[in-house]
Amino acid sequence: MTTEAVFNGRFSFEFFPPKTDKGTEKLRQVREQLATRNPDFFSVTYGAGGSTRDKTFSTVKEVKQAGYQVAPHLSFGGDDSDAVLELLTQYQQQGINRIVALRGDLPSGVGPQAHLVYASELVAFIKKHFGDAFHLEVACYPESHPDSANMDKDLEYFKQKVDAGADSAITQYFYNADAYFYYLERTQKLGIDIPIYAGIMPITNFASLQRFSNMCGAEIPRWIGKQLEAYGDDLESVKAFGLDVVTDLCETLLEGGAPGMHFYTMNQVEPTLSIWDNLGLNNVTPA
């Protein structure tokens, strides 16, 4: 693929903080291989209720010290405002200027007196204390968040994040390009004009993908699911089919005007780079 839209887009790669020394070393290797593609930034996830707070911080710090732009994911979870303020201050001191602001989930075992702090509240909190020091990314859901009553409500919540000061958004992954483009139409009618980057999930294991998709509300189109079922334990065929499906999806998105893509790497290098190379993105320079 050689359209100019590809080379002017924004591209980023997402990691989760590793739990072991072996995982940490593997991620370093993955990071260096992905860095050869000149992403605009790496992002690092934040476990439910801040359960990976320290590991997220150490991973973010290492990525930054290696010379790359990095965006920590952040939610209130079970923390109070002082704890979140301190973490944001530490990030600022590290020279980090981008945050992925999320609602997140409360940690298990938290009593009924606890309440979720929504992403719009976190965005407003960061803006209040730090002004424009951070570029604020938020999440959005072309197929609707699983907790939303309907799409109208989901769009209303997204607009609240934008009105609070979000600078751009990353979508939940999806495999139906029409859902993304229809979502863009709906957001534009609401006066939402921030860039909305498409979240891309490579397909490498159907059972894992199906389980995760059921939790996060991402639809696997029936024709894709049926073909993956047919391959059974033939993982090479699953990967080859998944590569074709996701490459075609990315081509459609970029040709349709998507401003860029955010790859959910799952700390793996090969699936994402195969898609990247299929698209001819080797010579991309950061947006």
ABEGO torsion letter per residue (X at the ends): XABAAAAABBBBBBBBBBABAAAAAAAAAAAAAAAAAGBABBBBBBBBGGAAAAAAAAAAAAAAAAGBBBBBBBBAEABBAAAAAAAAAAAAAAGBABBBBBAEBBBBGBBAABBBBBAAAAAAAAAAAAEAABBBBBBBBAAEBAABABAAAAAAAAAAAAAAGBABBBBBBBABAAAAAAAAAAAAAAGBABBBBBBBBBBABAAAAAAAAAAAGBBBBAAAAAAAAAAEABAAAAAAAAAAAAAAAAAAAAAAGBAEBBBBAGGBAAAAAAAAAAAGAAABBBX
